[in-house]
Each structure stands twice: as C-alpha cells, then as structure tokens.
Amino acid sequence: MKKLALAGLCGAALLASFMGCSKKAGSSGKAADKTILVFGAFRGEEQARFEEIVKLFNQKHPEFNVVYEGSPEFETQIQVQAEAGTPPDIAALPQPGMMKNFAAKGYIKPLGTNVLKAIEKNYAPVWKDLGSAEDGKTYGVFHRVNAKSFVWYNKPYWESKGYTVPNNWPELKALMEKMVANGDTPWTIGFESGAASGWPGTDWLENMMLRTAGPDVYDKWVNHEIAFNDPAVKKALDTCGEIWLNNKYVYGGSTNILTSNYGDSVKPIYENPPKAMMNMQGNFITGFMQEDVQADLENRVGLFALPAVDSKWGTPVLGGGDQFVKFSDKAGVDEFLEFLTTWEACAPWARIGGALFPHKTQNFDDYGNSLEREIAKILVNATVFRFDASDLMPAEVGAGTFWTGMVNYVSGAENSATCLKNIEESWPN
C-alpha cells in the first residue's frame, strides 16, 4: 500500500541540514572519508537484520565503514536531502518511481561497471530492467524483495481429497469445479482493511493484468498511457469477477469478501474441517495463520503461484522491493553495492526468515523452511516481475478510487465498466 509521509517535513529539513553540516565539518578528516552512510526505511527488526549484512561487509573491507540509518519518514526526508544537496552516499528506495525521478534530475549516479557486471551475473534480466531509468542507464541494485502472487492451501486436507496444484488457468478452473462438486468452497477472500479496505482487490486485479494483458500493457496502465478503463483492464477485472461474484466459489459469498479482514481471511482454510480451500496473499500471510499452524508450517501449509493465463508470459510475480542507489562516487560505495548482489549478503537474513531475495546465485537451503524456499524459487524463476500498480499510481487513485472501486464492484454498486470508468475519471490531470 502507498505510504504517505506528509508529516515531519521540518524534522526532515533539519536532519538534511544536520547531515550536510556534519559532512562538511568532517570532509577533511580521514574518519569521515572512509564512512559511507546508507539511508533507508528499515527499522526495528528489519534494521537489525540489515545491519548484520553491513557488519559482514565492514569485516571484509576494514578500509571502509558503512553505517546504516533508518527513518519512519524516509521517503519525505530523502526527497528533502536530495533537493538540498545533502544526501547520504547510498539510499534504499522502496518506490521505483522515486529512482526514475532522482535519475531524471541528476541526483543519483549510474552504477559502476563492476556493479553492472555483478547484476548481470547474479540476477535475471528483469531486475536490471527494473533498476534502469528512461535514459537507459542502470541506477538500482535490488536486495530484499517481497512478493504477493501466491495461493495458500491446507496441505493435509488437499492430500486427503486428492487435489493437485494447477499448472495453468484451465486447470485452476477445473480444480474449482471439482472442489464445488465435492462440497468444498474454493476460495476465502477478504478486502476489509479499515480505511484501506479494497487494497487486496487491487492485488488480484494487478496479478490478473500481468496474466491476461502482459507486462508491456501493465506498464502502460500504470503510467496512464492507456486509460484505466481500457478493454484490457476490463477483461482482467471480469476474469477476477468470475471468482469474486460467484458465491459457490467464495466462502460467505461477496458479502464476506467485503466484511472479512485481509489477515483473517486465510484462517478458514485451517479450521477443522476447512471452510475454504485457497487464499491468495503475499508471503507475509503466514503471520496471520492460527498459532498451531504457524508452529508447523512445513507440514500444514502448501502454496503455489497463481497460475498463468497466457503461457507466453510465464508465471508473472507481483511484489515490491528496495533498490539501493548511489548519490556519491566515494570509494567504497560501488564495493558495497556489488556486495549486495552476492548471496553472502543475503544468506544471514534468509536463515532468520521473513525475507526473500531474487538472486540467481542463492542457496535455497539457507532459507529456514520449505515454504520460503518454494517462494524464493518461484521468484527466481519468474521472467516477469512487476511492482504493485497501486503503489505506483497517483495517491488519489492508487490509495483512493482504486481501493474503493474494488469494494463497489464486489458489492454490486458498480459493474466492471462503471467501476473502471469512475476510477479513470478520478485520475489527476
């Protein structure tokens, strides 16, 4: 979901000023010369885990001293610092649009040759593309990412009923019909999320756009190069509607979609007996499962990627991630970014859990459980990966009418054409 960091501008300006002064004051000292500041949004447990990665680098390269600083107002502060000319050496940007904006304004520098070679060696081509700006130059190095194209199920129950993982959309449709014939309800879905209700529906539509229209049309949709109510978008939404609006396919029907919290919506799968067979959510959803399920994830929980609709795009993955960009060419900056492309810079976090990495060179055995290993394999094998569209669209749409439009569509207040037309008309000029 889109995070709006509107507060704290004064504090951000003060921090920017302070950082600028501290750099100037220490620029002639050797200690300041070897210090490389990395700024990002990681805090708490995430910050502690990332700092372990930083510590590894510093041990390997004692000639440098990488220091990480996290802030809850990162997105506001990095904008202020970049404009003031007092940025950190490296920043971890969660929004790809921010990278492109900074690149267009000349705030950040293209990656060095060695870093580019490391990206080409250690990642699928899509990750270099995602880290590149309109000028064709590559600015971003991806490290930890998240993904939300996964279907979760009750492994023992599926085995008892003879259900098998579908490999494509026709197989999924046949599976749903088999479940209905057996007296089972295929899906449990929850759109409720307080003021953000509807965002799970945007994830469904985004996944479907990638599967029915493909990545190029998806990109045009995100950038408003095609209208929000383009026929390609209507086709994707109608495909979602074949599930959402069919009460025999959804536990509790469309009413339950609107009233069920997104986190609670996975729980019916693991009740005894299960009330539904499948739930689509991101890799974070295990934290919302019942405690006894969380204690035995490998035996109780199965997952697969939402199947392909058109085979020419493979099985696309929707998600997000932080890309590290550089504001300076100080010695050690490229060395640290190159380090982030290696599995050595990921394995410690993978072993603890709660993080995914797109590196081709990774050792899947380093993940703490079979579920994370399976998710990582899906991620690495994806030839199409795209960022969450609602996070890339203007706030009025991505965190506004897109959310409410999904609610209105499921409630029956709007059909697909009206829903998409209203979202299109809300797009800022």
Beta strands, then each sheet from edge to edge (+ up, - down):
strand 1: 35-40
strand 2: 65-70
strand 3: 90-93
strand 4: 141-147
strand 5: 150-154
strand 6: 278-281
strand 7: 301-305
strand 8: 317-326
strand 9: 385-387
sheet 1: 2+ 1+ 3+ 8- 4+
sheet 2: 2+ 1+ 3+ 8- 9-
sheet 3: 6+ 5- 7+
end
